Amino acid sequence: MKIIVISNYSVIREGIVALISKYDNLSIQFIGETIKKSMFMIKSNMADIVLMDINEDNQDELLLINQLMSSRVDIKIIILDFYGNQEFFVKALKSGVQGYVLGKSNEEEILYAIQQVYEGKKYFDSYFVDLIISKDTNLPSKLEVLTSREREILIEVAKGLSNRKISEKFLITEYTVKKHINHIFNKLNIKDRAEAAVCWHKYGLIDNEEK
């Protein structure tokens, strides 16, 4: 796995590099201070994952992440948050990041997140997920009101599939997919796909369906 390391703090850059350098299956492709300064490498498709931290001083990076995801650059992004900022977590989800990990996590969890994201999955630290889910203790019972098709579509939404991809998978129109998604969001009282991903991570919808 080829990784780009980005942080506006040299001590964090050095720490991440030291961690990654311990493993033969991981290699540092580039080290940068900001996404903007690293953009030429990110867009070159010479790396698999961007591993970066987010903090009060560089939160504008989330806007650039959103632009990257919208431009369909073939790269996956994992964010390390050393401050446990719930607001940043929500913004990052909406920006389309594939991984979000508490910076104080142990080495094993960070490596696990890298592997999961590399395999095309998503990984969100339970610390942040629990902060969101705890606001709605009735969510598990709400999941039971979904129809089997709504449940299937929720799983695909949580995986990050677009409406078009979902329509192709289930051989239905995009209009029908959109209608199902609106019903799902109304039933679960969630606002967007980011919250759908949180629901999946908390309750293991994808893993349970794929076993």
Buried (B, 14 or more C-beta within 10 A) or exposed (E): BEBBBBBBBEEBBEBBBEBBEEEEEBEBBBBBBBBEEBBEBBEEEEBBBBBBBBBEEBBEBBEBBBEBBEEEBEBBBBBBBBEBBEEBBBBBBBBBBBBBBBBEBEEEBBBBBBBBBBEEBBBBBEBBBEBBBEEBEEBEEBBEEBEEBBBBBBBBBBBBBEBEBBBEEBEBEBEBBEEBBEBBBEBBEBEEBBBBBBBBBBBEBBEEEEE
